[in-house]
Amino acid sequence: QAQLVESGGGSVQSGGSLRPSCVASDFTYSPYYMAWFRQATGKERERVATIDTRGTTTYTDSVKGRFTISRDDAKNTVYLQMNSLQPEDTAMYYCAARHWSSGEYNYWGQGTQVTVSS
């Protein structure tokens, strides 16, 4: 059974940094596009960042210049370096994976909470 397991969330003050990570197990990781999503209380889920198999990245506008997604295929791990965190970044952050040939993210982690206080 394919699994994604996130860790590295936490509570920080405004302007702080966190670096959640997501480890993939029980599937061949390298052909998969990876992404981080987030969902704040009472809001819809939002795609934050993506990275394809060649390392090409995309970001939602609100995190450009502050967040960096990266992957280490040797470790089956994807990271999200989050700098200059703001209270509006508070959310549950989820890692997701889709095969390069698929249009949908069909593997999801359980989430890691990020809380930013002002």
The first five atom37 places (N, CA, C, CB, O) and aatype in JSON, in Angstrom:
{
  "aatype": [5, 0, 5, 10, 19, 6, 15, 7, 7, 7, 15, 19, 5, 15, 7, 7, 15, 10, 1, 14, 15, 4, 19, 0, 15, 3, 13, 16, 18, 15, 14, 18, 18, 12, 0, 17, 13, 1, 5, 0, 16, 7, 11, 6, 1, 6, 1, 19, 0, 16, 9, 3, 16, 1, 7, 16, 16, 16, 18, 16, 3, 15, 19, 11, 7, 1, 13, 16, 9, 15, 1, 3, 3, 0, 11, 2, 16, 19, 18, 10, 5, 12, 2, 15, 10, 5, 14, 6, 3, 16, 0, 12, 18, 18, 4, 0, 0, 1, 8, 17, 15, 15, 7, 6, 18, 2, 18, 17, 7, 5, 7, 16, 5, 19, 16, 19, 15, 15],
  "atom_mask": [
    [1, 1, 1, 1, 1],
    [1, 1, 1, 1, 1],
    [1, 1, 1, 1, 1],
    [1, 1, 1, 1, 1],
    [1, 1, 1, 1, 1],
    [1, 1, 1, 1, 1],
    [1, 1, 1, 1, 1],
    [1, 1, 1, 0, 1],
    [1, 1, 1, 0, 1],
    [1, 1, 1, 0, 1],
    [1, 1, 1, 1, 1],
    [1, 1, 1, 1, 1],
    [1, 1, 1, 1, 1],
    [1, 1, 1, 1, 1],
    [1, 1, 1, 0, 1],
    [1, 1, 1, 0, 1],
    [1, 1, 1, 1, 1],
    [1, 1, 1, 1, 1],
    [1, 1, 1, 1, 1],
    [1, 1, 1, 1, 1],
    [1, 1, 1, 1, 1],
    [1, 1, 1, 1, 1],
    [1, 1, 1, 1, 1],
    [1, 1, 1, 1, 1],
    [1, 1, 1, 1, 1],
    [1, 1, 1, 1, 1],
    [1, 1, 1, 1, 1],
    [1, 1, 1, 1, 1],
    [1, 1, 1, 1, 1],
    [1, 1, 1, 1, 1],
    [1, 1, 1, 1, 1],
    [1, 1, 1, 1, 1],
    [1, 1, 1, 1, 1],
    [1, 1, 1, 1, 1],
    [1, 1, 1, 1, 1],
    [1, 1, 1, 1, 1],
    [1, 1, 1, 1, 1],
    [1, 1, 1, 1, 1],
    [1, 1, 1, 1, 1],
    [1, 1, 1, 1, 1],
    [1, 1, 1, 1, 1],
    [1, 1, 1, 0, 1],
    [1, 1, 1, 1, 1],
    [1, 1, 1, 1, 1],
    [1, 1, 1, 1, 1],
    [1, 1, 1, 1, 1],
    [1, 1, 1, 1, 1],
    [1, 1, 1, 1, 1],
    [1, 1, 1, 1, 1],
    [1, 1, 1, 1, 1],
    [1, 1, 1, 1, 1],
    [1, 1, 1, 1, 1],
    [1, 1, 1, 1, 1],
    [1, 1, 1, 1, 1],
    [1, 1, 1, 0, 1],
    [1, 1, 1, 1, 1],
    [1, 1, 1, 1, 1],
    [1, 1, 1, 1, 1],
    [1, 1, 1, 1, 1],
    [1, 1, 1, 1, 1],
    [1, 1, 1, 1, 1],
    [1, 1, 1, 1, 1],
    [1, 1, 1, 1, 1],
    [1, 1, 1, 1, 1],
    [1, 1, 1, 0, 1],
    [1, 1, 1, 1, 1],
    [1, 1, 1, 1, 1],
    [1, 1, 1, 1, 1],
    [1, 1, 1, 1, 1],
    [1, 1, 1, 1, 1],
    [1, 1, 1, 1, 1],
    [1, 1, 1, 1, 1],
    [1, 1, 1, 1, 1],
    [1, 1, 1, 1, 1],
    [1, 1, 1, 1, 1],
    [1, 1, 1, 1, 1],
    [1, 1, 1, 1, 1],
    [1, 1, 1, 1, 1],
    [1, 1, 1, 1, 1],
    [1, 1, 1, 1, 1],
    [1, 1, 1, 1, 1],
    [1, 1, 1, 1, 1],
    [1, 1, 1, 1, 1],
    [1, 1, 1, 1, 1],
    [1, 1, 1, 1, 1],
    [1, 1, 1, 1, 1],
    [1, 1, 1, 1, 1],
    [1, 1, 1, 1, 1],
    [1, 1, 1, 1, 1],
    [1, 1, 1, 1, 1],
    [1, 1, 1, 1, 1],
    [1, 1, 1, 1, 1],
    [1, 1, 1, 1, 1],
    [1, 1, 1, 1, 1],
    [1, 1, 1, 1, 1],
    [1, 1, 1, 1, 1],
    [1, 1, 1, 1, 1],
    [1, 1, 1, 1, 1],
    [1, 1, 1, 1, 1],
    [1, 1, 1, 1, 1],
    [1, 1, 1, 1, 1],
    [1, 1, 1, 1, 1],
    [1, 1, 1, 0, 1],
    [1, 1, 1, 1, 1],
    [1, 1, 1, 1, 1],
    [1, 1, 1, 1, 1],
    [1, 1, 1, 1, 1],
    [1, 1, 1, 1, 1],
    [1, 1, 1, 0, 1],
    [1, 1, 1, 1, 1],
    [1, 1, 1, 0, 1],
    [1, 1, 1, 1, 1],
    [1, 1, 1, 1, 1],
    [1, 1, 1, 1, 1],
    [1, 1, 1, 1, 1],
    [1, 1, 1, 1, 1],
    [1, 1, 1, 1, 1],
    [1, 1, 1, 1, 1]
  ],
  "atom_positions": [
    [[0.84, -1.17, 0.0], [0.0, 0.0, 0.0], [0.89, 1.24, 0.0], [-0.96, 0.0, 1.22], [1.68, 1.44, 0.92]],
    [[0.76, 2.08, -1.03], [1.56, 3.29, -1.12], [1.21, 4.24, 0.02], [1.34, 3.98, -2.48], [0.04, 4.41, 0.38]],
    [[2.24, 4.86, 0.57], [2.01, 5.78, 1.68], [2.87, 7.03, 1.53], [2.31, 5.09, 3.0], [3.99, 6.99, 1.04]],
    [[2.29, 8.14, 1.98], [3.02, 9.39, 2.12], [2.91, 9.81, 3.57], [2.47, 10.5, 1.14], [1.81, 9.85, 4.13]],
    [[4.03, 10.13, 4.18], [4.03, 10.5, 5.59], [4.75, 11.83, 5.75], [4.7, 9.4, 6.47], [5.94, 11.95, 5.47]],
    [[3.99, 12.84, 6.21], [4.56, 14.17, 6.43], [5.07, 14.32, 7.86], [3.51, 15.25, 6.11], [4.6, 13.65, 8.78]],
    [[6.02, 15.21, 8.01], [6.5, 15.61, 9.33], [7.12, 16.99, 9.19], [7.52, 14.58, 9.91], [7.35, 17.47, 8.07]],
    [[7.39, 17.62, 10.31], [8.11, 18.88, 10.27], [7.27, 20.13, 10.37], [0.0, 0.0, 0.0], [7.78, 21.24, 10.26]],
    [[5.96, 19.96, 10.59], [5.14, 21.13, 10.86], [5.42, 21.63, 12.28], [0.0, 0.0, 0.0], [6.31, 21.14, 12.96]],
    [[4.64, 22.62, 12.7], [4.83, 23.14, 14.04], [4.26, 24.52, 14.19], [0.0, 0.0, 0.0], [3.51, 25.0, 13.35]],
    [[4.64, 25.17, 15.29], [4.17, 26.52, 15.6], [5.35, 27.48, 15.61], [3.43, 26.55, 16.95], [6.36, 27.22, 16.26]],
    [[5.21, 28.58, 14.88], [6.25, 29.59, 14.84], [5.62, 30.97, 14.9], [7.11, 29.45, 13.56], [4.42, 31.13, 14.71]],
    [[6.44, 31.95, 15.18], [5.97, 33.34, 15.14], [6.11, 33.89, 13.72], [6.76, 34.21, 16.15], [6.87, 33.37, 12.9]],
    [[5.37, 34.93, 13.47], [5.42, 35.59, 12.18], [6.87, 35.92, 11.82], [4.56, 36.87, 12.19], [7.64, 36.43, 12.64]],
    [[7.23, 35.62, 10.57], [8.59, 35.84, 10.11], [9.49, 34.63, 10.25], [0.0, 0.0, 0.0], [10.62, 34.63, 9.76]],
    [[9.02, 33.6, 10.93], [9.81, 32.4, 11.14], [9.81, 31.47, 9.95], [0.0, 0.0, 0.0], [9.23, 31.75, 8.91]],
    [[10.48, 30.33, 10.14], [10.64, 29.35, 9.06], [10.32, 27.95, 9.56], [12.07, 29.4, 8.47], [10.5, 27.63, 10.74]],
    [[9.86, 27.13, 8.64], [9.66, 25.71, 8.88], [10.01, 24.96, 7.61], [8.2, 25.4, 9.33], [9.99, 25.53, 6.52]],
    [[10.32, 23.68, 7.75], [10.65, 22.85, 6.59], [10.0, 21.48, 6.72], [12.18, 22.71, 6.43], [10.66, 20.51, 7.09]],
    [[8.7, 21.4, 6.4], [8.07, 20.08, 6.42], [8.68, 19.16, 5.36], [6.56, 20.21, 6.2], [9.17, 19.62, 4.33]],
    [[8.63, 17.88, 5.64], [9.09, 16.89, 4.67], [8.03, 15.8, 4.51], [10.44, 16.28, 5.11], [7.15, 15.64, 5.36]],
    [[8.14, 15.06, 3.43], [7.17, 14.01, 3.12], [7.92, 12.83, 2.53], [6.07, 14.51, 2.13], [8.6, 12.96, 1.51]],
    [[7.81, 11.69, 3.18], [8.5, 10.48, 2.73], [7.49, 9.56, 2.07], [9.22, 9.77, 3.9], [6.43, 9.28, 2.63]],
    [[7.84, 9.07, 0.88], [6.98, 8.15, 0.15], [7.5, 6.73, 0.33], [6.92, 8.51, -1.35], [8.7, 6.48, 0.29]],
    [[6.57, 5.82, 0.53], [6.97, 4.42, 0.69], [6.04, 3.52, -0.11], [6.96, 4.02, 2.17], [4.88, 3.85, -0.37]],
    [[6.57, 2.38, -0.47], [5.8, 1.32, -1.13], [5.32, 1.68, -2.52], [4.62, 0.96, -0.29], [4.35, 1.1, -3.0]],
    [[5.98, 2.62, -3.18], [5.78, 2.79, -4.6], [7.03, 3.41, -5.2], [4.53, 3.66, -4.88], [7.81, 4.06, -4.51]],
    [[7.19, 3.2, -6.48], [8.37, 3.73, -7.17], [8.2, 5.22, -7.32], [8.57, 3.05, -8.55], [7.36, 5.68, -8.09]],
    [[8.99, 5.99, -6.58], [8.78, 7.41, -6.37], [9.14, 8.26, -7.57], [9.57, 7.85, -5.2], [8.45, 9.24, -7.87]],
    [[10.2, 7.91, -8.26], [10.78, 8.84, -9.23], [9.85, 9.25, -10.38], [11.99, 8.23, -9.79], [9.98, 10.38, -10.85]],
    [[8.92, 8.4, -10.87], [8.05, 8.87, -11.97], [6.9, 9.76, -11.51], [7.49, 7.68, -12.71], [6.04, 10.13, -12.31]],
    [[6.87, 10.11, -10.22], [5.73, 10.83, -9.69], [6.0, 12.32, -9.56], [5.34, 10.27, -8.36], [7.06, 12.76, -9.12]],
    [[4.98, 13.1, -9.97], [4.95, 14.52, -9.67], [4.51, 14.65, -8.21], [3.98, 15.31, -10.65], [3.64, 13.91, -7.75]],
    [[5.12, 15.57, -7.49], [4.8, 15.77, -6.09], [4.26, 17.18, -5.87], [6.05, 15.52, -5.21], [4.55, 18.11, -6.63]],
    [[3.47, 17.31, -4.82], [2.88, 18.62, -4.54], [2.62, 18.77, -3.06], [1.59, 18.82, -5.33], [2.47, 17.79, -2.32]],
    [[2.55, 20.02, -2.63], [2.07, 20.36, -1.31], [0.78, 21.16, -1.46], [3.15, 21.18, -0.5], [0.7, 22.11, -2.24]],
    [[-0.23, 20.74, -0.7], [-1.49, 21.45, -0.61], [-1.65, 21.94, 0.83], [-2.7, 20.54, -1.05], [-0.96, 21.46, 1.74]],
    [[-2.56, 22.87, 1.03], [-2.88, 23.27, 2.39], [-4.37, 23.56, 2.49], [-2.05, 24.5, 2.83], [-5.03, 23.93, 1.52]],
    [[-4.88, 23.4, 3.68], [-6.28, 23.73, 3.94], [-6.4, 24.37, 5.3], [-7.18, 22.48, 3.85], [-6.1, 23.75, 6.33]],
    [[-6.83, 25.61, 5.3], [-7.09, 26.33, 6.54], [-8.51, 26.06, 6.99], [-6.84, 27.84, 6.37], [-9.37, 25.69, 6.19]],
    [[-8.75, 26.25, 8.27], [-10.08, 26.01, 8.84], [-11.12, 26.88, 8.13], [-10.09, 26.3, 10.35], [-10.98, 28.1, 8.04]],
    [[-12.15, 26.22, 7.62], [-13.23, 26.95, 6.97], [-12.94, 27.37, 5.54], [0.0, 0.0, 0.0], [-13.75, 28.08, 4.94]],
    [[-11.81, 26.95, 4.99], [-11.45, 27.34, 3.63], [-11.25, 26.09, 2.76], [-10.17, 28.2, 3.63], [-11.09, 24.98, 3.26]],
    [[-11.28, 26.32, 1.45], [-11.05, 25.22, 0.53], [-9.57, 24.85, 0.47], [-11.55, 25.58, -0.87], [-8.69, 25.65, 0.79]],
    [[-9.33, 23.62, 0.07], [-7.95, 23.18, -0.09], [-7.29, 23.94, -1.23], [-7.88, 21.66, -0.35], [-7.91, 24.19, -2.27]],
    [[-6.04, 24.31, -1.02], [-5.3, 25.12, -1.99], [-3.99, 24.42, -2.34], [-5.02, 26.55, -1.42], [-3.29, 23.92, -1.46]],
    [[-3.67, 24.38, -3.65], [-2.41, 23.81, -4.05], [-1.33, 24.87, -3.86], [-2.46, 23.32, -5.53], [-1.44, 25.97, -4.42]],
    [[-0.31, 24.57, -3.1], [0.72, 25.53, -2.72], [1.9, 25.49, -3.68], [1.19, 25.27, -1.29], [2.35, 26.52, -4.17]],
    [[2.4, 24.27, -3.95], [3.6, 24.13, -4.77], [3.62, 22.74, -5.4], [4.88, 24.36, -3.93], [3.09, 21.78, -4.84]],
    [[4.23, 22.66, -6.58], [4.39, 21.39, -7.26], [5.82, 21.25, -7.77], [3.39, 21.25, -8.42], [6.52, 22.24, -7.98]],
    [[6.24, 20.0, -7.97], [7.53, 19.73, -8.56], [7.4, 18.49, -9.44], [8.64, 19.54, -7.46], [6.87, 17.47, -9.0]],
    [[7.88, 18.59, -10.68], [7.75, 17.44, -11.56], [9.0, 16.57, -11.48], [7.5, 17.89, -13.02], [9.89, 16.81, -10.66]],
    [[9.05, 15.56, -12.35], [10.14, 14.59, -12.28], [11.49, 15.17, -12.7], [9.82, 13.39, -13.15], [12.54, 14.6, -12.41]],
    [[11.46, 16.32, -13.39], [12.71, 16.97, -13.79], [13.12, 18.08, -12.84], [12.58, 17.52, -15.19], [14.16, 18.72, -13.03]],
    [[12.29, 18.32, -11.82], [12.61, 19.37, -10.86], [11.99, 20.72, -11.17], [0.0, 0.0, 0.0], [12.26, 21.7, -10.48]],
    [[11.16, 20.78, -12.2], [10.46, 22.02, -12.52], [9.39, 22.29, -11.47], [9.84, 21.96, -13.94], [8.62, 21.4, -11.11]],
    [[9.35, 23.52, -10.97], [8.46, 23.86, -9.86], [7.42, 24.91, -10.25], [9.26, 24.35, -8.68], [7.64, 25.71, -11.16]],
    [[6.3, 24.89, -9.55], [5.3, 25.95, -9.65], [4.85, 26.31, -8.24], [4.08, 25.49, -10.54], [4.94, 25.49, -7.32]],
    [[4.37, 27.55, -8.08], [3.93, 28.02, -6.78], [2.66, 28.85, -6.94], [5.04, 28.84, -6.09], [2.46, 29.52, -7.95]],
    [[1.82, 28.79, -5.92], [0.71, 29.73, -5.89], [1.27, 31.11, -5.59], [-0.37, 29.31, -4.86], [2.3, 31.23, -4.92]],
    [[0.59, 32.14, -6.07], [1.15, 33.5, -5.99], [1.48, 33.93, -4.57], [0.18, 34.48, -6.6], [2.47, 34.62, -4.35]],
    [[0.67, 33.53, -3.61], [0.85, 34.04, -2.25], [2.12, 33.54, -1.57], [-0.34, 33.66, -1.42], [2.53, 34.09, -0.54]],
    [[2.75, 32.51, -2.12], [3.96, 31.97, -1.47], [5.21, 32.17, -2.31], [3.78, 30.5, -1.17], [6.31, 31.83, -1.88]],
    [[5.06, 32.71, -3.51], [6.22, 32.92, -4.38], [7.26, 33.8, -3.68], [5.8, 33.55, -5.72], [6.92, 34.84, -3.12]],
    [[8.51, 33.37, -3.74], [9.58, 34.11, -3.11], [9.78, 33.78, -1.64], [0.0, 0.0, 0.0], [10.77, 34.2, -1.04]],
    [[8.84, 33.04, -1.05], [8.95, 32.67, 0.37], [9.08, 31.16, 0.57], [7.72, 33.18, 1.14], [9.79, 30.72, 1.47]],
    [[8.42, 30.38, -0.27], [8.44, 28.92, -0.15], [9.25, 28.31, -1.28], [7.0, 28.35, -0.16], [9.29, 28.84, -2.39]],
    [[9.9, 27.2, -0.98], [10.65, 26.45, -1.99], [10.36, 24.97, -1.84], [12.17, 26.71, -1.88], [10.56, 24.4, -0.78]],
    [[9.88, 24.35, -2.93], [9.66, 22.9, -2.94], [10.88, 22.24, -3.57], [8.35, 22.52, -3.71], [11.44, 22.74, -4.54]],
    [[11.27, 21.1, -3.01], [12.4, 20.35, -3.57], [12.16, 18.87, -3.33], [13.75, 20.81, -2.94], [11.32, 18.48, -2.51]],
    [[12.91, 18.04, -4.04], [12.76, 16.6, -3.9], [14.13, 15.94, -3.89], [11.88, 16.02, -5.01], [15.07, 16.4, -4.54]],
    [[14.21, 14.84, -3.16], [15.41, 14.02, -3.14], [14.97, 12.61, -3.49], [16.14, 14.07, -1.73], [14.49, 11.87, -2.63]],
    [[15.13, 12.24, -4.76], [14.62, 10.95, -5.21], [15.36, 9.78, -4.57], [14.73, 10.86, -6.72], [14.79, 8.69, -4.44]],
    [[16.59, 9.98, -4.17], [17.33, 8.9, -3.51], [16.72, 8.57, -2.15], [18.82, 9.29, -3.34], [16.85, 7.45, -1.65]],
    [[16.05, 9.56, -1.56], [15.43, 9.37, -0.25], [13.91, 9.29, -0.34], [15.83, 10.5, 0.67], [13.23, 9.2, 0.69]],
    [[13.37, 9.31, -1.57], [11.9, 9.29, -1.74], [11.23, 10.38, -0.91], [11.34, 7.91, -1.36], [10.2, 10.14, -0.29]],
    [[11.81, 11.55, -0.89], [11.36, 12.62, 0.0], [11.18, 13.92, -0.76], [12.35, 12.81, 1.15], [11.97, 14.27, -1.63]],
    [[10.12, 14.63, -0.41], [9.89, 15.98, -0.93], [9.82, 16.93, 0.27], [8.58, 16.05, -1.8], [9.31, 16.57, 1.33]],
    [[10.34, 18.12, 0.07], [10.43, 19.12, 1.14], [9.68, 20.39, 0.74], [11.91, 19.44, 1.47], [9.46, 20.65, -0.44]],
    [[9.32, 21.16, 1.75], [8.76, 22.49, 1.5], [9.42, 23.44, 2.49], [7.18, 22.5, 1.66], [9.04, 23.52, 3.65]],
    [[10.41, 24.17, 2.0], [11.06, 25.19, 2.83], [10.16, 26.42, 2.86], [12.49, 25.54, 2.28], [9.86, 27.01, 1.82]],
    [[9.73, 26.79, 4.04], [8.81, 27.92, 4.2], [9.5, 29.01, 5.02], [7.48, 27.46, 4.89], [9.8, 28.81, 6.2]],
    [[9.74, 30.13, 4.4], [10.37, 31.28, 5.06], [9.39, 32.44, 5.16], [11.65, 31.72, 4.31], [8.37, 32.47, 4.47]],
    [[9.71, 33.38, 6.01], [8.89, 34.59, 6.17], [7.41, 34.21, 6.38], [9.03, 35.51, 4.95], [6.53, 34.79, 5.75]],
    [[7.17, 33.27, 7.24], [5.82, 32.79, 7.47], [4.95, 33.88, 8.08], [5.83, 31.56, 8.37], [5.39, 34.69, 8.89]],
    [[3.69, 33.87, 7.65], [2.71, 34.84, 8.11], [1.51, 34.12, 8.7], [2.27, 35.78, 6.95], [1.3, 32.94, 8.39]],
    [[0.73, 34.77, 9.52], [-0.45, 34.11, 10.11], [-1.38, 33.49, 9.06], [-1.23, 35.1, 10.95], [-2.02, 32.47, 9.32]],
    [[-1.46, 34.1, 7.9], [-2.34, 33.55, 6.86], [-1.81, 32.26, 6.25], [-2.54, 34.57, 5.76], [-2.51, 31.62, 5.47]],
    [[-0.59, 31.85, 6.6], [-0.05, 30.56, 6.17], [-0.5, 29.43, 7.09], [1.48, 30.61, 6.11], [-0.24, 28.26, 6.81]],
    [[-1.17, 29.77, 8.18], [-1.65, 28.75, 9.12], [-2.63, 27.83, 8.43], [-2.3, 29.41, 10.34], [-3.63, 28.27, 7.87]],
    [[-2.34, 26.52, 8.47], [-3.18, 25.53, 7.79], [-2.64, 24.14, 8.07], [-3.23, 25.79, 6.26], [-1.54, 23.97, 8.62]],
    [[-3.41, 23.14, 7.69], [-2.91, 21.78, 7.62], [-2.28, 21.61, 6.24], [-4.06, 20.71, 7.87], [-2.9, 21.91, 5.22]],
    [[-1.05, 21.15, 6.22], [-0.31, 20.99, 4.97], [-0.26, 19.51, 4.6], [1.12, 21.58, 5.08], [0.11, 18.66, 5.42]],
    [[-0.62, 19.22, 3.35], [-0.68, 17.85, 2.87], [0.28, 17.65, 1.7], [-2.1, 17.49, 2.45], [0.41, 18.51, 0.82]],
    [[0.94, 16.52, 1.71], [1.76, 16.09, 0.6], [0.91, 15.21, -0.32], [3.03, 15.33, 1.1], [0.07, 14.44, 0.15]],
    [[1.12, 15.33, -1.63], [0.36, 14.52, -2.57], [1.26, 14.1, -3.74], [-0.86, 15.29, -3.09], [2.25, 14.76, -4.05]],
    [[0.89, 12.99, -4.37], [1.68, 12.47, -5.49], [0.76, 12.02, -6.61], [2.56, 11.3, -5.02], [-0.33, 11.5, -6.37]],
    [[1.21, 12.21, -7.83], [0.51, 11.64, -8.98], [1.55, 11.14, -9.98], [-0.44, 12.68, -9.64], [2.61, 11.74, -10.15]],
    [[1.22, 10.03, -10.62], [2.1, 9.53, -11.67], [2.13, 10.55, -12.8], [1.63, 8.14, -12.18], [1.13, 11.23, -13.04]],
    [[3.24, 10.67, -13.49], [3.38, 11.68, -14.54], [2.3, 11.54, -15.63], [4.78, 11.59, -15.17], [1.97, 12.51, -16.3]],
    [[1.77, 10.32, -15.8], [0.77, 10.07, -16.84], [-0.66, 10.31, -16.35], [0.9, 8.65, -17.35], [-1.61, 10.19, -17.13]],
    [[-0.82, 10.64, -15.09], [-2.15, 10.8, -14.5], [-2.48, 12.27, -14.33], [-2.24, 10.09, -13.15], [-1.59, 13.1, -14.11]],
    [[-3.75, 12.6, -14.44], [-4.18, 13.98, -14.25], [-4.56, 14.29, -12.82], [0.0, 0.0, 0.0], [-4.83, 15.45, -12.5]],
    [[-4.59, 13.31, -11.97], [-5.06, 13.51, -10.6], [-4.01, 13.11, -9.58], [-6.35, 12.72, -10.36], [-3.24, 12.17, -9.79]],
    [[-3.99, 13.85, -8.49], [-3.18, 13.44, -7.35], [-3.95, 12.35, -6.6], [-2.85, 14.66, -6.4], [-4.99, 12.62, -6.01]],
    [[-3.44, 11.15, -6.62], [-4.19, 10.05, -6.04], [-3.52, 9.41, -4.84], [-4.43, 9.0, -7.08], [-4.0, 8.41, -4.32]],
    [[-2.41, 9.98, -4.4], [-1.81, 9.56, -3.14], [-1.69, 10.79, -2.25], [-0.41, 8.87, -3.37], [-1.22, 11.85, -2.67]],
    [[-2.13, 10.63, -1.01], [-2.16, 11.77, -0.07], [-1.6, 11.34, 1.27], [-3.61, 12.31, 0.1], [-1.79, 10.21, 1.7]],
    [[-0.91, 12.28, 1.93], [-0.47, 12.04, 3.28], [-1.56, 12.45, 4.26], [0.0, 0.0, 0.0], [-2.64, 12.9, 3.88]],
    [[-1.25, 12.28, 5.54], [-2.24, 12.56, 6.6], [-2.22, 14.02, 7.02], [-1.99, 11.67, 7.81], [-3.12, 14.47, 7.73]],
    [[-1.21, 14.75, 6.6], [-1.13, 16.18, 6.92], [-0.24, 16.49, 8.1], [0.0, 0.0, 0.0], [-0.05, 15.67, 9.0]],
    [[0.29, 17.69, 8.08], [1.08, 18.21, 9.2], [0.64, 19.65, 9.44], [2.62, 18.11, 8.92], [0.55, 20.44, 8.5]],
    [[0.38, 19.99, 10.69], [-0.18, 21.3, 11.03], [0.92, 22.35, 11.1], [-0.94, 21.23, 12.37], [1.97, 22.14, 11.71]],
    [[0.67, 23.47, 10.47], [1.53, 24.65, 10.57], [0.72, 25.79, 11.16], [2.13, 25.05, 9.17], [-0.34, 26.14, 10.63]],
    [[1.21, 26.35, 12.24], [0.52, 27.45, 12.9], [1.49, 28.61, 13.06], [-0.04, 27.01, 14.28], [2.58, 28.46, 13.62]],
    [[1.09, 29.78, 12.56], [1.92, 30.97, 12.62], [1.2, 32.03, 13.45], [2.26, 31.51, 11.19], [0.07, 32.4, 13.13]],
    [[1.83, 32.5, 14.49], [1.24, 33.5, 15.36], [1.86, 34.87, 15.1], [1.42, 33.11, 16.84], [3.03, 34.98, 14.72]],
    [[1.06, 35.88, 15.3], [1.54, 37.25, 15.03], [2.22, 37.85, 16.26], [0.38, 38.16, 14.58], [2.68, 38.99, 16.21]]
  ]
}
